[in-house]
């Protein structure tokens, strides 16, 4: 399964991490590039 997450807040980030841990392909998108760079 693949999901996309738009807007990376604290709760959504945690949810995305849980989905990823379960083997789901997660793509995160946010207008603040700094947030995405910190996730890498």
C-alpha positions as CSV (number, residue, x, y, z in Angstrom):
1,X,0.0,0.0,0.0
2,X,1.1,3.6,-0.7
3,X,-0.1,6.7,1.2
4,X,0.8,10.4,0.9
5,X,0.7,12.8,3.8
6,X,0.2,16.5,3.2
7,X,1.3,18.8,6.1
8,X,3.7,17.3,8.5
9,X,2.7,18.2,12.1
10,X,3.6,16.3,15.2
11,X,0.6,13.9,15.2
12,X,0.7,13.3,11.4
13,X,4.5,12.7,11.6
14,X,3.9,10.0,14.3
15,X,1.1,8.4,12.2
16,X,3.3,8.3,9.2
17,X,6.1,6.7,11.1
18,X,3.8,4.1,12.4
19,X,2.5,3.3,8.9
20,X,6.1,3.1,7.7
21,X,7.0,0.7,10.5
22,X,4.1,-1.6,9.3
23,X,5.6,-1.7,5.8
24,X,3.5,1.0,4.1
25,X,5.2,3.2,1.5
26,X,4.8,6.7,3.0
27,X,5.4,9.9,1.1
28,X,5.4,13.2,3.1
29,X,4.7,16.6,1.5
30,X,4.9,20.0,3.3
31,X,5.4,23.6,2.1
32,X,8.2,24.1,4.7
33,X,11.3,22.4,3.1
34,X,13.0,22.5,6.5
35,X,10.6,19.9,7.9
36,X,11.2,17.5,5.1
37,X,15.0,18.0,5.3
38,X,14.9,17.2,9.0
39,X,13.0,14.0,8.3
40,X,15.8,12.8,6.0
